[in-house]
Every structure is written in C-alpha cells, then in structure tokens.
C-alpha cells in the first residue's frame, strides 16, 4: 500500500528557491579573481542563476548536456552550480591542478559542450583548446572590461551573457534521479573516473550535512569554504549553506594564510572547511603575526587525516572547535564526522582528543562496515581493522561511462579502498589506504599513524611514509620529512621523538629530509612518486639504522 | 540522463538502525502508565522493536496491515512506531479523547486488525470492542503482573509477546513510498479523514525538522514531547530524536504541571514541545511553586497560536526560548517555525516578539503561498491576507479511502483552510481559520488576533471569539473568557484593556465569562459548540455595548 503523500521531486533548484524566498537578503561575498570584493544576496544569486539558465538555453544547452568549469570559489561558480543543474544540465567541475593531458582526458570523456573558466585559467585553455574537439564555446567568468587578451575568438563574456537575459525563468521539474553534476576522481593509477551525482543525492546530502550530528550551519553563521568548488562540489557546502540561509564567503584564488585571515576578519566568518595543508599554513600565519579571527568558532578538516596536534592547536591555542570529517568523491563526500559523543565533554583531554583525531561516526544516511578478506564483518573493538565499505543514497553506484567498477560489490556496497577500525562508540578510524599499508615481518604498520606521530614534532611541517623492500622483514617504513622553516632537527632526534609515540618495531630505519613532498591535484601526497623516487635512488636516507 | 548514485530507499527502519548503532547507549526514559520510571536505550528499543515485528508476524500481520494504538507517550509506543512501520505494516494512532462513536468509526474505517492499548484505556476498549468487527486481537501495553482485570478473553500481554521472541529480525527493504502510518484529522464537521503517511515523507520530515532553521536537536539534548504520540506522530519527534541521538523523555499519562516539572528536573530535559494549553498550566505551576527547570532551554509551541504574552513569559521570566511552530496533520506536521531572522537578535523587544508571535518562516521542503479568491498570489507585505496553500514531499496528496478531497487543487497544492499574511521576511501569520473569520460591515475581523489580545490580560486564562449575527453589521465578534483563578475583572475592564490593543470597531459588544471553554480532542476550542450555545441562548453577554 502506498502512502498518500505528494510526489514532489528533490531538486537542487528547490534549495535556491527556498534561499531566495526565506533568506533573500543573506549574502554571498566573493573575493573576485579580478581583485575587488563582490557582494551578492541569495535573491541576487537566484536571479543571476535564472539569467544564466536562459543564456545557456540560447546557446543550445538542454537536459543532460555537460557544462564544464575550471574555476575558483566565487558567486559566479555558485550560480553555475545552480543554473546548470537547475535547468537539468550537468555541471562538470574540473580540477585546475590536473596535468593538462588529464584535463583534456576528462573534458573529452565528459563530452562537455561548454567550458567556463576563470581568468586565471585563460592561458591554460588557450593552449588546451585544440585538444578539445567537443567544446563548442568557452565562457570567461568575468565582465567585458576584464576579458583576457588571449580570449578565444568565439569566447563569451559571462557578465555580458547574463546582462542580455531576463530573470524570468521557471526551473523545470523532472525526476529527482536525474544527473546534476560530474566530478572525476584523480586516482594515482589509471584514468580519472567520473562520479555522476543526482539531484536526489545532492539534496539528501545537504540534509545529512546539516544534521546536528554532522556540520549544522545556522542562518547566523558565515561559512568560508576553502575546499575548492572544483573538488567534490566544495564538499556540498554551497547546497547546505543555501538550505540554511548561511552566509557564504568565497575566497576566490586567495588561499594563503594572510588573504584568508583578512577575509575571515572582514566578513566575520564563523565556520570554515578545508584540507590539513591549508590549516598548517593558516596556523603558521597566526603564530607568526599574532593575528587571529575572533569570530571563528569551527574548522572542518577533511580530505586527509588531521593530525591530533593540529586539532589540539586549534582548540587549545585559539579556542576553535575542529570537526574532523571523512569522505570521498564517490560519497558526495560526507561519510563521518568526529564530534564528541554526548557525555564525553567532561572526559580528560587525552580521551577527548583521542576520539576527535579519529575520522568519526557515520552521518545518518551512510551505512558502514569493516570486513575481512572473506567479506565477514569484523568486531567494533577499535583494534580489528579491515576493508571499509559504505552504502547510502548519496554514494556512487558506479562510474560515468564505465561498464564495470572493481570497487562495487554485487550486493550494493562500495569498497572505499581504505582499511579502518571501528570502536564500540561507532567511531571509525582509517588505518591506511589499502595500498599504503606496510607489512613488516608479517605484521601491519599504518603509514598514516606513523605520519601523524611524526607531524607532532614541532620541527616537522609535513611527513609521508612509504613501504620499501627489505630482505629480512619483506617491507620496512621509510619516513620522508619536510622541516618547518629554520628548524634544525636530525634523523636521530626524530627517531627518539617517535620512540615515545609508536611501537619500537615501527621506527623507520630510513628518515629522509626533503625540500617538498610530491603533491597531487587534490592536495594529497603522491606516494607512487615517492616510491618511484626511492626505486631510482633519488630518495635516500640521511640516517641509517 | 540519470545520475549514478545508489538506489537506497528512505525507510523508517534506517533511522532506528542508525540510532542503535551510533547512539546505542542514549536513553528513552518513560514515566510508565503503571507508575515507575522505565529506562531503555536506543539499542534496547531497537531490539524490542524487532521482537515486536517477530510477534506481529506470528499474529499474521503483513505488509500494509493496520495496527492501531490508543496509548500515551512511552517507550512501548515508540517501539510500536518503529516495529509496525519497520516491518511494512501501518501504525494507526488513535486519539483517546475522540467521542467513542468517532473512535469506532476510525478503527473500522482503517480496518485495523490489531489494537494496542495502554491500561488507562482498557475499560474503554471493553465497552467498544463489540462495535469493532475487524479487530482480531487486543494487545495490552503492559506486563503480565499488570494485566487488567477486564482484559478481553483473547487479549494479549505486550511484554509476554516480546519475551517470547528473538531479537533476530532483518527489516525488510521496500519502496520508500510505502504507507507507514495513519492519523485521522478530527474535523469539526463531517467524519474524520485519514492521512496516510509514507516512509519517504517521514524520513524527509525528520530531516527538515532537524535543520538549524527548524528544530535542531543535538545528541546532548533531552527532549520531552508533551505533544501526544496519538496526535500527528508526536509532531515527528520520535523520528527526529532517533536520527540525532537525542535522549527522549516520555511523560506517559502525567501531563499536569507538577508531574512534568518533576520529570523534566529529574531527567535534565533541555527541550520540550506541546500546545499552548499545556504551557498555561506549566507556567501557572512554576509561578505558584517557585519551581523551575534549570536545564530547559527551548519550548516548541504549536497546535494553536501561542499568545505573545506566553512567548514573553518564557523568555523574560524563565530565560527559555520559544520556538513558535505551525503545521497540520496533513503536513506531518511541520510547516513553519518562528525563529529570529539572522541579524534581528539586537532588535528591540517589540520587534523581536512581534516576529516570534507570528507562525514563522517555511521550513525547507515546504512551499507556501497566499492567494485571493481567484487563486492569484497576494503580496508578501504582512497585511494582505488570503487562503494559505502549501506543497511539499511530506504533505498529504489526499485522504485514505476518499476519492475526492475539497482541499486539494488540481495543480497539486493543499488548501490549509487557514487565512494568512506573509511579510517581506517570509514570516507567515495565520489571520484565522477561513470559517472563523468575522465579516463586520464589509471588513474582516480576525478571531485569533482578538483572542491573543485578550489573553494578554493578566486576569484572563483563556479566550475564544466567534462571530454572531448582527442586523446592522452582518456579524459582530463575541468574546468568551475564562478568568484565571481568583481574578476579578469585568467586561468593561476587558474592553478598556482591548481598546489599547485593537481597532475600536473590533471591540466586542458582548463579553461572556464562562467556567470553561468547550475543548475538542486535539485540545482546540470547539467554536462550533460556542456558536450552538449562542444560538440556543445558553451563551450570552454579561456586558452589553
């Protein structure tokens, strides 16, 4: 028997309609690519998104067509999110840090008909355009006065396009399972794979994101997403913020400590979100200058594991609560958030930070299990670790234009590729990527745990651990380290420090000091490159055992 | 083009599964009908719901079958919510305050096969059972020791049923549009009409309820729903609480000020919800005894309009924030919540309470419009009023076993039967029920506004306004008033007081002091009875004009 409830589809356009009606004068403030600060309201963004939809319709874009973007976090990029998805087309966000060959691959694989680019990337597009046979038009995200000198002959000016259009547009209604957005994961091996989001998944994800046990943002909050809009839809923040009337503060290309601090102070930002690398820079800037952001209450850290020392620093030095979160492109991305369980507020610091440094508990909507090599569930004892699998309405069921996915079980679970533990309070902790675990003498060493321990050392800015072949133990860990500016520390001192944090047999014989670590397009260390460097002899230990 | 996201249904059982896994030791505390306090955890309730599903399966209950309840707010009633809906059957909650003939009507109309009753209602059921040919078994919600003397011969004991069953049960998966629950609206005219909720609607409503702009409940909160589980699923609180790990405190039949205060104090309740009548009683108790509930931070007031004086009393006398909310059985029920718009925190008290006394702004998921008699949209200027219509995924599309609904437009909107204004901040205010508006000399008088103004008088406990025929003006208002205990006030004093609050031509010529107002099953004043009393001469004015 069916219930007798209205059959209303969960569409992304309903989020913007709600914001424009209920939170019409809340702002989206942008540090533009051109330089100045630009202020827009949700009502303004809604009108401009409708003008955009009219303009794209005139350009022949219809339901299901892909419109690609290479762009920073700005109100225009938010308008593209809503305008393109709202009209039933698919927004395809591209990471500008991809290798140009990969970038051409994803644009061609997606068969994007229109490419929208910030001024920063105009030169890149000029070079790339000959390899993009399917791209019909390039739209430069700027006004007439700032159109780049190297604009393509048939290139279009975003503000001109909008100015020519009416705000009179009615968002179409269609099946909520319709595709809305496309993001490619940049795997370390093989071609990038496309995750094709749906309206339903994105609306449900915005609900899940907004739950008190996840990342609730109030109307009175001001959110600055440092996480880029070209990376997993900025973790879904542009949707959750509009759903809740939260002010959005968009940093454009200004992601250094000084620019972020200035913008946060000016706009009284209360919550921000990004990867650990960004926060290393921001904390360093604050310590160096003595500047802080008094309005800032919460920092969401995701993308890779937040070292406990970073969580403690935000809390103890600056009184800012860290929400340690975990997810994946295939998960829209939110999977877990590490909030203190009710009643733990009064636990001692060690217990509290021990929990907060884990990846956290599943958000409602995400089912999660850890299993052994025979797919049998493992105990939730905080010790047993196994393959982490997830299931839920905002998790990918496959990849765009791929018939087969190795990561999807026949019974509907997605294998994250992570190895994890779960404890009896349902806190999940990533032990390692499956492929990064080190097997030494028949026992596992977690590269992540070893990296996090090393990063607690004040002289260490970044750390990465890889397994290297060893005759006696099969594999042994190698620790590559970037020192903080002006710090002096040697391998023995690091080993002595680590010996108090990890088991003796985990201590790396080889500790290598490097100028920088190889970083991929999403800000993560490329361990494949480290392994290759070790293999060809260009990475070798300063301190032997 | 469809997105490539997992096709996972939104089922009520997933909420309980989540609570049992992530918030397993959070509690549901009940003041039982038998007397003692009973403590259960979400893990316990989940296990017991599974035992119940096994027991109902053994009794032959299958998908779509109706299982009726006449019961207070208790953990057992929560188990019925989850167990019955979780297995794919339909829980049909019945208001015990219905007239017995109406009660028989709804049970027979629903064709409920099983009836679950609290001990309080055993005598009622004994009297009624002969009129319920479809009811196969009655389950008494108690243990063996407390089975009532007048239990039916084939009556069953709830705790015995559960004890005989394993907790091993796997919630079935089915279409999310499957019916989950059935509540009848007790209209003042005609037969009650059944609203048939679906799993999808209930899960989405729990999401909407939990938004920061609605009624966010954290894991650390303790919620005492005074609103009964037999009334619109206790406003959906049992679902939203489990979704967020919020502790539930269930008052059973103890709804007087002293009992509520004691339970709130013992269980450190932080948030509660109910109709104005309850809060009149509670505020009176607090003022009389000097007792308060220090942990209590928020009170949700719905069901009928909260007088501004009540909102001010909670805030100014007790430091408790009122969330004034509005909804309907047909709306699951949440439609609007009156939270202060961002930036209004520093407005003067008059402005703030002026906004808070309105019914509030639509929750994301609910679309709302006010229209004139030709269905043309009216301006949102806070003055123009018209028929209030709503649309959304948790709003009824019709009524159970009725082919036609007068309240549903052909274009999918539901006519609430309310007349309302909307202002430029999207705050909706109910002017009146369409049928209660008074037309005097061609102009409208809002009975609700007049009642709220009267209730601001310290000597007035309750007030109701009806239109009475008038030769000159067509209709004039009559104000019926219940005095507070020991208060002395006369009609002239009330009129003088009102003359500072409303337009002169609104002042009622007839003000009648009564012992009590006729109250319907959902706690609302029955204006039909007042009108009838006026017509037969039993209600007449103490003070003429």
Interface residues (C-beta under 8 A of the other chain):
Chain A: X1 X2 X3 X4 X5 X6 X7 X8 X10 X14 X15 X17 X18 X21 X22 X23 X24 X26 X63 X64 X90 X175 X177 X178 X179 X180 X195 X196 X197 X198 X199 X200 X201 X204 X207 X208 X210 X211 X212 X213 X216 X217 X218 X219 X220 X243 X244 X245 X247 X339 X341 X342 X343 X345 X361 X362 X364 X367 X391 X392 X393 X394 X395 X396 X397 X398 X399 X400 X412 X414 X426
Chain B: X1 X2 X3 X4 X5 X6 X7 X8 X10 X14 X15 X17 X18 X21 X22 X23 X24 X26 X63 X64 X90 X175 X177 X178 X179 X180 X195 X196 X197 X198 X199 X200 X201 X204 X207 X208 X210 X211 X212 X213 X216 X217 X218 X219 X220 X243 X244 X245 X247 X339 X341 X342 X343 X345 X361 X362 X364 X367 X391 X392 X393 X394 X395 X396 X397 X398 X399 X400 X412 X414 X426
